[in-house]
Amino acid sequence: MNAGVFRPVVYIASLCGLYLSTAMFIPAMVDLYFGNPDWVNFAISGFSVGGLSLAAGMATRGPMPPFSRRIGFLLVNVLWIVFSLVGTVPLMLSANMSFAKALFESVSAITTTGSTVLVGLDHMPKGILMWRSLLQWLGGIGIVALGLFVLPALRTGGIAFFKMESSDTNDKPFARLTSFTSAFIAVYIVLTVLCAIAFDLFGMTHFDAINHAMTTIPTGGFSTHDASFGFFGENQTLLWAATFFMTVSSLPFSVLIVFIVRGRLDALRDPQIIAFLGYLAAFALAGGIYNRIVNNVDFGSALAHSFFNISSLVSTTGFASQDYTLWGPFMIMLAFMATFIGGCSGSTAGGIKAYRIVIIGNSIQTGLKLLLYPNAIYSVRYGKLKVDEDTLRGVYLFLVTYLGFWALGAILGYDLATSLSASITALANVGPGLGEIVGPAGNFSTMEDPVLYILTFLMLLGRLEVLTVLVVLIPQFWRD
């Protein structure tokens, strides 16, 4: 590959590194406010990373080459790696973590996965808690709002690059990427503020409300307490509020923008929205009724906890109000299935995504019709749109590789339930898995470093929707 390809990639990555280094002074100020000496570590991290990013940016500054898909794919991967590495620096200094654990925690935050290796969150310095939440909030915005909205100004074809980011959707509500980005950030901030206000009104402290809002809207799932939402007890109003915001944040942001900014109700008729809300409601109702019948739980409480935990899993947020695996085997099955499917394309949710499920379902239906009427002409459709062969091939290519990497989780060295659930929760960017070790009542702190590196790779792979990463690993990508 021409060395000239790397210069603009490093330049843009250094700008984004500079942006993230500036964010380190927010937890520094939080620690300073609460009288914690760890503010020095965040300040040192901010100046160090900022200085290195500034030097790299000045060294690689120059005219931008014409945009190409090769540059785009490389830039996506490099940016997520840079973000992840930058995020580890304060964690290693302030939380005294090993590189493997700090990298895992940082990637879990940036990819909005929500798995953690930290214990004792209830007594941890406020700055570390804020940094974890801030990483998830920034990660949830996606590459667009983290710096790639500057691509139009750099004349590197921002709209073409935007199509490669996993937070994209084919339905662009605005022709210009800058217009979309401005509206996106505005909606994202407003949702975060509304969520924080709701959490504060319904029983959280100011600090908890801000942190949980910053990890709810990006469907991230980091909490300031080891027990996650279980810390707040039987506060059903809080559970329903969180369920609402997790669900809204799992919808396509382009649709939300069209609905909020332009007031178009027809935008909500997207087939993936209907499918997503359908299986979320079905799973949650089934779990609530099951918990009521089997465990004789009050029906109102059963529904509140079921909708909260199923919404958390389907949206790939990863909060937990109870150890739902104790409800019974049926709930374990529901939780495992919910971990796979995920939210809508165009949101920060992970998983297979609702639009793929719609397309796969319609392609199976079309195939069955052709078995009955082989001479008939049927086409796979997504709503009123015909799905072309390239899109259909991409959906099945994603599905095969996705399931293949999940199956590799069996090599993690733990019991089958722990290994397979840990790999899918990493790949789907969900957070908790199943079992005593990585279940909703556990975490990843006891896992060995090699396993953490594998799971870290799976989190990045899932966040970038697998193929964006795999394409840079094939030899043809590096040939001129």
HELIX and SHEET records of a PDB file:
HELIX    1   1 ALA A    3  VAL A    5  5                                   3    
HELIX    2   2 PHE A    6  ALA A   23  1                                  18    
HELIX    3   3 PHE A   25  TYR A   33  1                                   9    
HELIX    4   4 TRP A   39  ALA A   59  1                                  21    
HELIX    5   5 ARG A   69  SER A   94  1                                  26    
HELIX    6   6 PHE A   99  ILE A  110  1                                  12    
HELIX    7   7 LEU A  121  HIS A  123  5                                   3    
HELIX    8   8 LYS A  126  ALA A  145  1                                  20    
HELIX    9   9 LEU A  148  VAL A  150  5                                   3    
HELIX   10  10 LEU A  151  LEU A  154  1                                   4    
HELIX   11  11 GLY A  158  PHE A  162  1                                   5    
HELIX   12  12 LEU A  177  LEU A  201  1                                  25    
HELIX   13  13 HIS A  206  THR A  216  1                                  11    
HELIX   14  14 SER A  228  PHE A  232  5                                   5    
HELIX   15  15 GLN A  236  SER A  249  1                                  14    
HELIX   16  16 PHE A  253  ARG A  262  1                                  10    
HELIX   17  17 LEU A  265  ARG A  269  5                                   5    
HELIX   18  18 PRO A  271  ASN A  295  1                                  25    
HELIX   19  19 PHE A  299  VAL A  314  1                                  16    
HELIX   20  20 TYR A  324  LEU A  326  5                                   3    
HELIX   21  21 PRO A  329  ILE A  341  1                                  13    
HELIX   22  22 ALA A  354  LEU A  372  1                                  19    
HELIX   23  23 GLU A  389  ALA A  407  1                                  19    
HELIX   24  24 LEU A  408  LEU A  412  5                                   5    
HELIX   25  25 LEU A  416  LEU A  427  1                                  12    
HELIX   26  26 GLY A  435  VAL A  438  1                                   4    
HELIX   27  27 ASP A  449  ARG A  463  1                                  15    
HELIX   28  28 LEU A  467  LEU A  470  1                                   4    
HELIX   29  29 VAL A  471  LEU A  473  5                                   3    
HELIX   30  30 PRO A  475  TRP A  478  5                                   4    
SHEET    1   A 2 ARG A 381  TYR A 382  0                                        
SHEET    2   A 2 LEU A 385  LYS A 386 -1                                        
END                                                                             
